[in-house]
Amino acid sequence: MIEAFGIGDRSVNVIPTPLNLGIVIQVMIMAALVLVLISNIRVLRDVKGNETSSAFRFVNLAKALGVIGLLAGACLSVLGVILMCNTVASEAGTPNPARLADAISVKLTPLFWGLLTAIFAFTSAGIMEFLIARKIAKR
């Protein structure tokens, strides 16, 4: 373990864990989705004629970000569980079931955030598709 600095009798671990890395990735993807949604609304407001292809690019980008967010959460959860199992296997003695259950629930947190990111991405993509269809129907 690398220790950056000590606070009293505790030290701070500076090695990024899959949980921390997963949360950072999901927050970045959510921020990108918000920017995509805002950009698409601006594009739709300024679209004239049959120029909706530029708006559909944002829909596809939102869907891609949703898939990336879900896959990143799943991969980081699997990585976290693998690292946890390696730690448990290297320890001597019988593993504590309560400790294992707690560790697994913590390691599944990136998957939860990945699911939330995917739900937000696909919902925003559906809203964007609805707005594009409504804009086309008004012509």
Solvent accessible surface area in square Angstrom, and as a share of the most:
residue,aa,sasa,rsa
1,M,167,0.74
2,I,104,0.53
3,E,110,0.49
4,A,54,0.42
5,F,118,0.49
6,G,57,0.54
7,I,89,0.45
8,G,85,0.82
9,D,143,0.74
10,R,168,0.61
11,S,47,0.30
12,V,53,0.31
13,N,73,0.37
14,V,74,0.43
15,I,80,0.41
16,P,94,0.59
17,T,48,0.28
18,P,13,0.08
19,L,41,0.20
20,N,79,0.40
21,L,75,0.37
22,G,0,0.00
23,I,64,0.33
24,V,81,0.46
25,I,43,0.22
26,Q,3,0.01
27,V,94,0.54
28,M,123,0.55
29,I,14,0.07
30,M,57,0.25
31,A,54,0.42
32,A,34,0.26
33,L,1,0.00
34,V,67,0.38
35,L,116,0.58
36,V,11,0.06
37,L,38,0.19
38,I,74,0.38
39,S,38,0.24
40,N,0,0.00
41,I,84,0.43
42,R,142,0.52
43,V,38,0.22
44,L,13,0.06
45,R,162,0.59
46,D,89,0.46
47,V,13,0.08
48,K,152,0.64
49,G,42,0.41
50,N,138,0.71
51,E,100,0.45
52,T,15,0.09
53,S,83,0.54
54,S,28,0.18
55,A,0,0.00
56,F,82,0.34
57,R,160,0.58
58,F,46,0.19
59,V,1,0.01
60,N,93,0.48
61,L,80,0.40
62,A,0,0.00
63,K,75,0.32
64,A,47,0.36
65,L,26,0.13
66,G,0,0.00
67,V,70,0.40
68,I,93,0.47
69,G,0,0.00
70,L,58,0.29
71,L,103,0.51
72,A,20,0.16
73,G,0,0.00
74,A,32,0.25
75,C,84,0.50
76,L,16,0.08
77,S,4,0.03
78,V,90,0.52
79,L,79,0.39
80,G,1,0.01
81,V,41,0.23
82,I,88,0.45
83,L,83,0.41
84,M,16,0.07
85,C,65,0.39
86,N,87,0.45
87,T,69,0.40
88,V,30,0.17
89,A,86,0.67
90,S,94,0.60
91,E,73,0.33
92,A,106,0.83
93,G,70,0.67
94,T,131,0.76
95,P,60,0.38
96,N,83,0.43
97,P,103,0.65
98,A,73,0.57
99,R,127,0.46
100,L,50,0.25
101,A,63,0.49
102,D,90,0.47
103,A,25,0.19
104,I,71,0.36
105,S,67,0.43
106,V,59,0.34
107,K,42,0.18
108,L,79,0.40
109,T,37,0.21
110,P,1,0.00
111,L,57,0.28
112,F,109,0.45
113,W,97,0.34
114,G,0,0.00
115,L,85,0.42
116,L,63,0.31
117,T,1,0.00
118,A,6,0.05
119,I,108,0.55
120,F,66,0.28
121,A,0,0.00
122,F,91,0.38
123,T,73,0.42
124,S,4,0.02
125,A,1,0.01
126,G,35,0.34
127,I,85,0.43
128,M,1,0.00
129,E,63,0.28
130,F,124,0.52
131,L,42,0.21
132,I,0,0.00
133,A,58,0.45
134,R,118,0.43
135,K,59,0.25
136,I,79,0.40
137,A,83,0.64
138,K,150,0.64
139,R,121,0.44
